Amino acid sequence: MFSDLAELSPVQQQLTEINNRYSLLGVRLSDRQSELDSIREEVKKHLDNLRTLGNFLDKVNRNLPKETVPQSKEEAGKTSKQIKFHSLIEYATSTALY
């Protein structure tokens, strides 16, 4: 087009400025799209990892004996007391032997 911006009419100068801004906007949009694509792929990886973890936890949960998983806070408290009691007995028994 014209080599010097000063040689252009005011309307042509404005059009040149608009075209430059439009071109810059296109570059920014392309950069943003690339960034969004990258983030989308990262989110997909995290989602796949979460699904894998969820499947693993479901499998582990199905394989746990039902009586070892307390169904209420009270049952959990009782189980905790029993474990502490048995641990204390084992400790006392093992230290008494030495």
RATASUL-V284982 format. One record per helix or strand. SS is the DSSP state (H for helix, E for strand). FROM is the first residue (numbers start at 1). TO is the last residue. Records with the same first field share a line. If there is no record, write none. Layout:
BEGIN
SS = FROM-TO / FROM-TO
END
This chain:
BEGIN
H = 5-7 / 10-63 / 66-68 / 73-96
END
